Amino acid sequence: MLIRSFVQHDLARLIELTIETFGPFYEDHFRPLVGEVVFANQHGDWRGDYREQVAGLHDPARHKYVAVAEIDGAVAGYVAWSVDPARRNGAVTHLAVSAGHRRHHAGTTLCEHAFGEMRSLGAEVVEIGTGGDAFHAPARALYERLGCTLLPIAVYYKTL
């Protein structure tokens, strides 16, 4: 597995990978859980939101970075992170691994790479978040294996 810095040519594939990775969450988990009104209000254009978000993830001038994992010349996944040098904090903002490369340590390798890069930029602490639902259970297990501490929070929605 090759871990390398993002290049502009990666953008279309990373957007596609993000939509493939998180589509089942939005359509099969979140929408049925919260109903159409909340879904439309919060994430009705989740595909468009990701197209915009992913396009802005790599901006070193703003302390935002993306690393890409390649296996046999194909993009297997990516990790995006940011660093706040003044606070000495880092945050993993996105982690996506293609379905065919999950359970083969790509996520672990990407996170460890990002952690190392954040350390080299002066970060002492990293924040990484995920959902508490069944869809996100593999991500929670990964973060716990990496030594992250779970902070239980609750988010509630109500249609008015």
N, C-alpha and C positions, 0 to 999 in steps of 0.2 A: 504494500500500500504506500502510495506517494502522497504526502501532505504538502501542499504548495499554496502560495498566496493566490488570491482571486485575481483574475484578469478579466477585462471587459467582455471578452468572448464567452465567458462562463455564464453571463447574466441570464440568457434565455433558458438554459438548462436548470439553473438554480431556481428560477421562478417556477418552472414546470415541476421540479422536484418538490418544492415547498407545497404547491397545490396538490400534488399526488399524495404527499405525506399527511397533510392535515385535512384534506377533503373529507375523509371518513369521520373525523371528529366533528366537523361542523354539520355535515349532512345526516350522519347516523347517530350521533350522540347529543350534540348541543341543541339542534333544532327540535328533535322530539322531546327533549327534557324541558325546554323553556317555552315552547310554542311559537307560533308564527309571528306574533307581534313583537315579542322580545328578540327573537332571532333577527327579524328584519331591522329592528332598531340598532342592535348591537353588532351584528355580523352579516347583514343581508348582502353585502358586496364583498365577502371575504376574499374571493379570488382577486378582485380589483385592488383590495387593500394589500394583499400580498404582492401583487405586481409593483405597487408603489413602494412598499416597505423594502422588499428585496433589492430594488434598484438603488436604494439609499444606504444599504448596509455597509458598504466599503467606502470609507472616506477618512483616510489616515490623517488628513489635516484637522479632522474633528475627533481624532482618537477612536475611530471606528474601523474594524478590520474583519475580513472574511478569509478563512482558509478552506481549501477544497481537498477532499480525499479522492484520489484516483486509484482504481484497480483495473489492471489490464487496459489502460488508456481511456476508461470510461469514468465519468463522475459518479462516485459511490455515495457522496454526501458532502455536507459542508457545515461549518460552525461560524457564527458571527458573534463578535464581542465588542465591547467598548471599554474604555478605561477613563476614569476621572483622576488625573494625576494629582490634583490638589487634595483630594480625599483619600488617595491611594486605594481606590476601589475599582474593581472590574465587574462586568456583568456579561454573562452569556445571554444573548438576545434571541438567537435562533440556532437550532440544531436539527438537521434533517438528514436521514440516511435512506437511500432507496430500499424498497422492499426486498430486493434480491441480495442486499448486503447487510441486512439486519442480523443480529445474533452472531456476527463475525468480528466484533470488537472495533468496528469503524467508529461508532459513537464514542467509545472510550478513548480511542486514539485521537479523535478530533478534540474532545474536551481536554485531554492532557496537553495537547499542543496549545490550545487556547490558554490554558492555565499557565503554561510556561512562558508564553508571549506576554501575558498580563504581568507576570512576576518580573520579567525583564523590563517592563515599562513602569515598574515601581508599585504595582498593586500589591496590597497585603491581604485583601479579602476579595472574594468573588461571590456574586449573587447569580443564581441560576434557578429559574422557575419553571413550573409545569402544572398541569391540572391534577386534581385529586380524584378524577374519575377513572374507570376501568381502561379507557383508551390510553391514558397517560401512565398506566402502571409500569410499563417497561422503562419509561424515562425516569420515574421515581426510583426504580431499582438501580438503574445506572448511576444516578446521582448519589445514592446511598453507598454504592460500591466505591465511588470516587471519594468518599469521606465527607460528603456534604451533610449538613444538619438540616432536617426538616423543620420548617416553621409553619405550624398549622394555622391556616386562615380560612375564613368562610366568606363567600360572596353570594348574595341573594339577589334575585330579580323578581319583580312583580309588575304585571301589566296594570296600568292605571286607567 
